[in-house]
Amino acid sequence: MIHCARSHKGKVRSNNEDAFYLPEGEDKPLLFIVADGMGGHNAGEIASKMAVEEISSHINSNFWESGCKNVLQLIKEAFLTANTKIYRNSLEREEYSGMGTTATLALFKDGKVYIGHVGDSRAYILRDGSIRQLTKDHSLVWQLLEEGKLTPDEVRCHPMRNVITRALGVHESIDVDLTEHEYRKGDIFLLCSDGLTNMLEDDKIREIVLSAESVDAAADKLIEAANYYGGYDNITVEIILVD
């Protein structure tokens, strides 16, 4: 796997509440995570960092020991562990009250990529010149889109497009979306926070990634483009090329 990550606070926000994780060594699972925190007084930054640390730690600690017979179950347990820690911290410390975070991960093993997802950060696959979203946004506008009450064009400019309906740490329990997909040589996977997708449509993302000379160049150009079109939020991207 050839991979990279970039994160930028954007042009409006004073700090970066996104967090991400990349594989830490050859003996570690091929795990990638993007989280986008929310909450006042830097609590969003704490929540996203906590999510990335808890999820990666749980998976790294149990991946080999369990034989990883059920990868999706391991991912679910990792999300639940992170949710509990963030939720308890939000109750115990007043300055963290109400904090939460999205989290989207990709875990590669034996020709399959396993996706775990809560919130409106996204996972995409680019294959044969096309781009496809692998996750569903847990947001108000996505719900209205699925109900047929909004069109895709209305979703992109809706004033409540940033209202999410599911996040880690907000409630004592959480539902986690879990899927698995086969991958092959030449596939490109993209994980990103909504600071990218609120600024760039899928076709523009596809164009930038496929025209770039490397995954590093693609990540740099995505950040640059999101800032060019407004940069209203923190922007984080991870790109993974199956080589």
Buried (B, 14 or more C-beta within 10 A) or exposed (E): EEBBBBBBBBEEBEEBBBBBBBBEEEEBBBBBBBBBBBBEEBBBBBBBBBBBBBBBBBBBEBBEEEEBEEBBEBBBBBBBBBBBBBBEBBEEEEEBBEBBBBBBBBBBBEEEBBBBBBBBBBBBBBBEEEBEEBBBBBBBBBBBBEEEEBEEEEBEEBEEBBEBBBBBBBEEEBEBBBBEBEBEEEBBBBBBBBBBBBBBEBEBBBBBBEEBEEBBBBBBBBBBBBBEEBBBBBBBBBBBBBE
